[in-house]
Every structure is written in structure tokens, then in C-alpha cells.
């Protein structure tokens, strides 16, 4: 992708309205927290204190809207405390550049490294850098600095108290994550009716698992409905896939296929009802026709063999889903997963025990080729450089330039550029709106304070619809705060626009100078996914060779590792497609074909998992040899992909031939699924294997193909000729 085309994508992404459910009650509660600290500070003390109070309450309230599974009041308290500390420490060093600039650089670097923990930690940490830059201009002594820091922390306390006193949709984010997982499996079942090999994105299941991790104190108050359905969705997914697959399930045509479609449609209806029940906390109706379909007639059932086994298993699992849909989350009526009591929830570390986890996460990213480390370096450099440049300009409020940079910068290219464009557009619109109102209303601190609270509420309301639209009201909020403090709009408006433009330009330039491109990392990500898929497939096969509880546990761990590797690949692949960088190691066509091949390989392993025998079932000794060959070949192939060598599946072919020649093959279905895995591996080898000549000219062909595609888009001539 060229820079011009990449920038066009950036502009579209930055100004896109995202389809998200608005939460006006949450916005109203958070805006009320801003009003509760701004009003008394303005009436009883001074506009300067009101500005500090507004900063703490607004930033702490905004932090509670980030995607996190910890209690919102804890996030508000943590954000308020971080803002207060950064304010006070910043004031202590603000007397001279020789002390403040090193502190700013170190603080910004630490804030950048906070992305190693997660996006919420990174965003909140960036907010503390902005707080340090703004509030060092307000106090006049150490005592006043402590007072301002206390007022800022009070804003976080007020937000936390409001969350405690007026809870809105308690456990709402966790309910949504679990409901989304069930709805994703329902959508998968519907797509399988028309496309028996339809792909499934495991991200909703991964998100639901992340949401299911709770601390012991959270586990005591978690609604019963959040205990078991995630595992139910995990078990239903491979069963519906096995039922729909024409190779190992229902036949491609005839009464058996019609019966499979009926069951898949009924499964989708039941899962959707269970999702609605969990999301709303009330019982949900299932269409009577779907209930009738779920009755298996022993005499007239048209499905046979593995397809009938899958149908019976699906009906059994959907019986649990019907209980969930009918209970509405009522206590004592929701099925709980089997197992010991101490294993009924995934443990999330408490805030104090999180410290060593954070240290380990930061240590893993503390290397030069890490995107998080490079982001931290860029953040530190841009914050200090922006502060120095703005301080030399004949403009007031020079901190706006580094704040704009810090708040738009992200570890990847696309989001950084998209947010820079969105911030500039939102700032222009918000400043224009607020300026018109300031001119019409005249100077009145109390009116401006009220308008600032209203702007904060609108910013919270639109916070999930797009950064540009939320930033519009954030800019208006800042203008009203400055007007409340007595600043003339003729001074503040041009300053904010110019300095925002400067900060966005610095953020963009920093990524060009010191990038962290994902394109060169694609072979490594693909290799990791291949190796993880190989371990998962081998673990499934070992459960056939010796169906024990230990092997089932190994299979589950390997499945989770495979999902993580796939998510890492998908994130890197999506970012690489948006980067203005020439392909290195993998062209876009090769990456796409390799991705489809590995999806097919993982799907074959999932189909095999759906028929894993119980502990009292017969063994399949041939599966052990094939598992060893598969794991060895995929591990070696992963190294080959990293080194740009052609992979080889010699051991897999030998083991499969030995399986075929074995006397008395007792598991033809398992062997058929093994053949599907081998076919997927061959497709992968075809996608990534190249001759020496192709390796030399591969990048040139890719560049030629991209240019041809862009030319075709420009003149509307249709599909471009593919190079090679």
C-alpha cells in the first residue's frame, strides 16, 4: 500500500461513525460526578480549583468507559490517584527545564510501557502525562500543589462513590461478553446451513474467557448465569461444525442434509434466546418450532453414523441452553459447570498481586524490536520535543501540543494516524461550536461551568461512536473551562487549533522516523500460529490414542494457545494490510492463502475434537504415531517459515500411509479428519513455498500487482491484472 492510499484509509477510518450502543445513563452519572466537584469548587474557592477538579473528575470518568473487566470504581480511583501524583510530581520539577524535561521524558516512557499491561492501562497512563502538562501552570507553591493534587484525586473518589451508590447494569460488560459468545456460535450455526465449511472467528469466545476471569471477591458476587454458559458455547461450536461438514457429518444432499439444516437453525434460535436472556437478565422465549426440531426420533431419524452422534450430542447440549434461556439468570436455576468448587472460576489477580504480573509483562516488552517499547520511546521523545517547540512559540497554553501528541499516539501506525486526523477534525468542530456560544453568551463563569459539564456529558455519550465525535465535545469542554477561568476566546481558539495541529503532526512524524511495522513480522506470526496449531492437533490425536483426563486437559491448553497465536497473527495481518510498507518475506497474496490454509488445518482439528472418545472408549493406537509426526513436522515447518525455507511434510505422509496400511482400521472417521489436516498442510506449503527465482522477484511482483490494482481503481477499468 502506498502512502497516499494509506493516508486515504486513515482519513476514512478517523471520521467513521462506529455502530455502538449508546449508554446515556452511564454518561449522565459520570457527567454528574464532574458537576459535583466543579460546582462547589467554583462557588466556594476559585476557577483555578474548579479547573483542577474538572480535570480529575473528567479524566477519571473517561477511564471508566474503557474496556476492562475490573470494577469501574477501582478504575476511577486508580485514575484519580495517578492524575494527582503526576500533578504534584510535575509541579516539584516544573521550575526549570533541566529538571522538568527529564521527568516528562521518563514519565511519558513509563506511560508508553504501560501498554504492555493492556490498552486501558496505556490510555489511563497517557492521561496522567496530560495532567502533568496542564496543572503545573496552576499552583504557586508546594502547598497549593498539594491542594490541587488533592482536588484532582477527589474527582476520582467522587466518580467511584457514584458508581458504588448508583450501579447501572451491574456486571453489564461481563454479561455482554458472554452473550456475544453465544450469539457468535448462533451466527456460526446459521452460516453452516448454507456453507458447511464456513469460518468461525474465535475472538468472542476469547473475550468471554477473559471476562470470566475474576478475583475471589468478585466470584462471591458474580451472578449465577455467568458461571456455565461460556463452556457450553465452547462445546457446541465443534459439534455444529461436525454435523454440517459433508466429509465427516451429514451427507452433502438428501434428507440427511435437510435434517442437519433444521437442527442448525434450531440451535441458532436456542442460542440467540440464551444470549438475550443473559444480556437482559430475564427469561427469553424460544420458537415452538425449534423445540420440536430438537426431538430425536429413534425409529425415523434419517441421520446415521457420526452425523447421528453429532445430532444427539447437539440436542443434549441445547437442552442446557434451553434452561439458561428459561431461567433469565435467576439464582439457583442456571446450570453450573462440573468440577470441584475451587475450580468454578478463572482466577484474576487482585490489585496488589497484579504488581509482579505487571513487572513480568513490562520486562517481556523491554526490547528494541517490541512495538510497545518503540511506542514508549516515541512517546517520550514527542512529549519533550512538543513541549520545547510550543514553549518557543509566541502562543499561550503551549502544553496543548504535547497533550495532543500523547493522547493520539498508539503502538501501531493506523490508529495513531487515524486518531491524529480525528482529533484535528473534532477540535476544529468543537472549538467552532464553543466559540460561537461564548460570543453569544458573554463572560459568565457559572454559565461556562454548566456548559462544560454538559459538554462532558455529550463527550461521554459519544465516546464509543468514534474518536472525532467525542473529541468535538471534549474540545468544547476545554474552551468552556478556559472561559470559566477568564481566558478570552480570541486567544484560546487560535492557540488550541494551531497547537493541536502541531501535536498531531509530531505524532505522525514520530512514527515515520521510528516505526514499528508489522509487515516484517508476518512470517514469525504465521510460524507461531502454525506451531500452536500443530500442538493442538497433536493433543487432540493423543486423546484418541489414549482418552484420559490428562490428555483432555492438554488438549484444552493447546486449544487456548492456538487461539492466542491466531489472534496475534490476525492483529498483525490486519495492521500490515494498512501499512505503507513493501512486503518482506510474505506477499499479501501469500499471507492470505497461508491464512486460509491454517484456518482449514485448525478446523480439521476442531472437527476431530468433536468426536473425542470418552475415557471408557476404545483406543486408536495409530493416532499416537500420527500425532508425533504432526507435531514434529509443524514445529520444523515453523522454523522453515521464519527462515523463508520451503516446509516439508515427510513424517506426516509416512505416518498417514502407515495408518492406511494398518490392519483392522477401527476409526475411519478419525483417519478421514487426519487426511483433511494433511491436505490443509499441503495448501500451506503451496502458499509459502517459492523457487529461488521467485524469492528474488517476489517483492517486485507484489509491488507491480499493487500498482496495477491502484491504476484499475483510478480509471474504473475493472479488475487489475495480477502480476505473476
ZATORTI-41166 format. One record per residue (C-alpha): x, y, z; residue in one letter. Coordinates in steps of 0.05 Angstrom, whole numbers, plus 5000, padded with zeros to 4 digits. Layout:
N
XYZA
...
//
This chain:
724
500050005000X
502750694981X
503051275029X
497551644991X
492851064994X
494550925067X
493051645086X
486351605050X
484650985091X
486851355154X
482251945140X
476351495127X
477651095190X
478651705233X
472052025211X
467851385210X
461851345256X
462350685293X
455950295305X
455850235381X
450250215432X
449850885467X
449550875543X
446451545564X
445351335636X
452751185646X
454451855613X
449452215657X
452351915720X
459452085700X
457652795680X
454152865747X
460752685780X
464153255741X
458653735763X
459253525836X
466453745841X
466454325792X
460454685822X
462754725895X
469954885874X
467555455830X
462655745881X
466855655943X
474055725921X
476355965853X
476255805778X
483255515784X
480954995834X
474854865793X
479354715733X
483454215774X
477153885800X
474353845730X
480853525704X
480752985757X
473352825752X
473152845676X
479352415665X
477351915719X
470351865689X
473151765620X
477551195645X
471450815669X
468950765596X
475050365575X
474149615561X
476149285626X
473648725670X
475649025736X
470549415778X
469450105749X
470250445817X
477350145823X
479050435754X
476351115775X
480351115840X
486650895804X
485951425750X
484751975802X
490751755843X
495251725781X
492952425759X
494252705829X
501252415834X
503252645765X
500753345781X
504653415845X
511053095820X
510653525757X
510054165798X
516053985840X
520453945777X
517054505738X
521455065760X
526954945708X
527254585642X
533454205664X
529253845717X
522353825684X
524353565615X
527852925642X
521852805688X
517052895630X
521152425586X
521451885639X
514051955657X
512051915584X
516551305573X
513350945632X
506451125606X
508250825539X
510750185571X
504050135607X
501249865541X
504849215558X
499349105610X
493549285565X
490149845527X
486450105589X
492950185628X
496250525569X
490551025558X
490051195632X
497551275637X
497551745577X
492252165613X
496952265672X
502152555624X
496953055601X
495253225673X
502553365689X
503053845630X
496654225646X
496554315720X
503754525732X
501455215708X
496155285763X
499455235832X
504055775860X
507255385918X
508454685943X
502454745990X
497954965933X
500654405890X
498553905944X
491754235947X
490854175872X
493153455873X
488153305928X
482453635889X
484253225828X
484352585869X
477652795898X
474752775828X
476552045822X
473651905891X
467052235873X
466551825809X
467951185848X
462651365901X
457451495847X
458950815815X
458150495883X
451650845901X
448350835832X
450550195796X
448050155724X
447649465693X
451949135745X
456348615712X
453848905646X
460448845609X
461248125631X
454047965610X
455248275542X
461647885531X
458247225548X
452147395506X
456547585447X
459946905451X
453346525449X
450846985393X
457246855353X
456146105357X
448846215337X
451046615276X
456146065260X
450645535261X
446445945213X
452146045165X
453645295166X
446745175138X
448945485072X
456545385075X
458644745111X
465844985114X
464345695138X
469946005181X
468946185254X
472446765288X
474246545360X
475047255385X
468247275421X
470046635457X
476846925477X
473547555502X
468547155542X
474146755574X
477747395592X
471347665623X
470447025662X
476947135699X
475147445766X
478247555834X
475747145893X
471747735919X
468447825850X
466947075847X
462647145911X
458147665879X
458047445807X
451047275781X
449946515774X
448246585700X
455446795686X
458346135712X
456945595659X
454545835591X
461546005565X
463645285569X
457045095536X
458645545476X
465545235472X
462644525469X
457144695419X
461745015368X
465544375346X
459143965347X
455344415298X
461544425254X
461943665254X
454543595239X
454844065179X
461343805149X
459843365088X
466342965098X
465142725169X
457942935183X
451342985146X
451442805072X
452043365022X
445043254993X
438542905011X
434242815073X
440442795118X
442643475096X
435643755105X
435443475176X
442243775191X
439844455167X
433644405212X
438044245273X
442844815257X
437145305251X
434145075316X
440945115350X
441645835327X
434746015354X
436145705422X
443046025429X
440246705409X
434946635463X
440146445515X
444347055494X
438347525502X
436747215570X
443847325595X
444348035566X
437848265597X
437347835658X
430347605640X
427446965610X
427346935534X
422546545491X
424746015441X
420345905380X
416045275390X
418145005322X
425445005344X
423644595406X
420144085363X
426144015317X
430443825377X
426743165388X
430742575361X
426242015337X
429741355346X
425741005292X
425241545239X
431841925247X
435041995178X
442042155203X
446841575212X
453741435239X
458042035261X
452642525238X
447442205284X
452342215342X
453542955330X
446043085326X
444742715392X
450443095425X
447843755399X
440843625425X
443743455493X
447744095496X
441944525472X
437844255529X
442544635576X
441845255533X
434245205538X
434945205614X
439145845611X
434146185565X
428346005610X
431646195676X
433446915659X
439346865706X
435046705767X
439146455826X
439445715832X
436445575763X
442645645720X
446845035706X
453845055736X
459844715705X
462244055733X
468444015775X
470944195844X
468344825876X
475045165875X
475645075800X
469045405781X
472146075763X
478346315728X
482746695777X
484547415762X
489947715808X
487848255857X
490648955850X
496348815899X
498148145868X
497948475800X
504648815812X
509148225795X
504748075735X
505748785710X
513248745722X
513748105681X
509548395625X
513849025621X
520248615623X
517848185564X
516848815522X
523349155543X
527049005478X
528649435418X
524249065368X
518049085413X
512349525387X
510849735459X
518049935473X
518450335408X
511850665426X
514650865494X
520851165461X
516651555411X
512051805467X
517852055509X
521252395450X
514952725423X
512552965492X
519153315507X
520153585436X
513053835432X
513754195499X
520254525477X
517554755410X
511055015439X
514855385494X
518655765440X
512455975401X
509056645415X
502856275439X
499856135507X
497855455533X
503755115499X
502154465534X
496654335483X
501654105431X
504853535473X
498053345501X
495253265430X
501252825413X
500752395475X
493352275470X
493252065397X
499451625396X
498450875396X
503350295386X
501150185314X
501250625252X
493950625231X
490850815298X
495951355310X
494651695244X
487151585247X
486651895316X
491052485296X
486352635238X
480252525283X
482952975338X
484353545290X
477453485258X
473953425326X
477954005354X
476154465296X
468754295302X
468654335378X
472554985381X
467955305329X
461755075367X
464255315435X
466855975407X
460056145378X
456756005445X
461956405483X
460957005438X
453456965444X
453156875519X
458757345541X
463457245601X
460056875658X
464056365698X
457856005724X
454755925656X
461255675627X
461955175684X
454954905668X
456554865594X
463054495610X
459053965648X
454153895590X
459853825541X
463053295585X
456452905586X
455852935510X
463152715503X
461852115547X
455551945509X
459251925442X
465651625468X
464350955433X
461751235367X
468451495342X
474251895369X
472852505325X
465752595351X
467552505424X
473552975414X
468853515387X
465453595454X
471953495492X
474754105455X
468554495472X
469254275545X
476354545547X
474355215516X
468755295567X
473555135624X
478455665599X
472656155592X
470655985663X
477756165684X
477456845649X
481256675585X
478957075524X
476556645466X
480457085417X
486756805448X
484856085464X
481555885399X
487356015351X
492355745401X
488655085410X
487754975335X
495055125318X
497954725375X
493354135363X
495654135291X
502954155314X
501953585364X
498553145312X
504053285261X
509353095312X
505752445329X
505352265255X
512552455242X
514952045301X
512051405271X
515651545205X
522351655240X
521851075289X
516450595264X
514349915289X
511749595225X
508148935230X
509548745157X
516548455171X
513748065230X
508547685190X
512947065177X
514347005251X
507047085270X
505046565218X
510346085244X
507746165315X
500646015293X
502945405253X
506745115312X
501045255361X
496044925313X
500644325306X
500944245382X
493344295386X
492143785331X
497243315364X
493743385431X
487043205400X
490042595367X
493142365433X
486242395464X
484241865413X
490541455424X
489341465499X
482941815523X
484942035592X
483242655634X
490542895629X
490342875553X
483743255553X
486943795596X
492943825549X
488143895491X
484544475525X
491144835539X
493544735468X
486945005441X
487545645482X
494845735459X
492645635387X
487346165394X
492246655423X
497146535366X
491546615316X
489347275348X
496547525347X
497047345273X
490347665256X
492248305292X
498948335257X
495848165189X
490448695195X
495549225214X
500349015159X
494849095106X
494249835128X
501649995128X
505250365072X
510849845072X
513349385017X
512248645032X
518048295065X
518247535069X
510747445053X
506947804998X
499747985012X
497347424967X
501746905002X
499547145071X
492247095052X
492946395023X
497146165083X
491846445130X
486346055095X
490445415096X
491845475171X
484445625184X
482844975148X
488044605188X
485144865254X
478144705230X
480143985216X
482943925287X
476444225314X
472343705276X
476743165306X
475643455375X
468143395368X
468742635365X
473942545420X
472141895456X
470341835530X
475241535580X
471840855575X
472240835499X
476940425456X
483840675439X
486340875370X
493840695373X
495240945302X
493441655325X
499541695371X
504541605315X
500942095271X
500742595329X
508242545339X
509542635264X
504743225260X
507743585319X
514943475295X
513443695223X
509544315243X
515044525292X
520344445238X
515844795186X
515045385234X
522645465234X
522645405158X
517445955151X
521446415196X
527746285154X
523946335088X
525145605071X
520045135039X
516544685091X
516443935083X
511343425110X
515242785101X
513842495170X
506442655165X
505842295098X
509641695124X
505241645187X
498841725146X
501041165098X
502640715157X
495740865186X
492540675120X
496440025117X
494839835188X
490539205192X
483539285220X
483040045218X
477940165273X
476840915265X
475641115192X
472541785212X
478741995252X
483241785194X
478942195146X
479842805190X
487342675191X
487242685115X
483743365118X
489443615162X
494643365113X
491043705056X
490944365093X
498444305107X
499744185033X
495744815017X
500045195066X
506444935034X
503745144966X
502245844993X
509145985023X
513845564980X
517745914926X
523445754878X
529946154885X
527846584825X
521046724856X
524346924922X
528547434885X
522847744846X
517147624893X
517048324924X
517648634855X
511548244831X
507648454891X
509349184880X
507249114807X
500648794827X
499149344877X
500649884825X
496149534774X
490549484824X
491050214842X
491050414769X
484849994757X
481350334816X
483351004789X
480650914718X
474950444735X
477249934685X
475449334728X
479748804759X
487248924753X
491748424720X
495248014774X
502748014768X
506047334764X
//
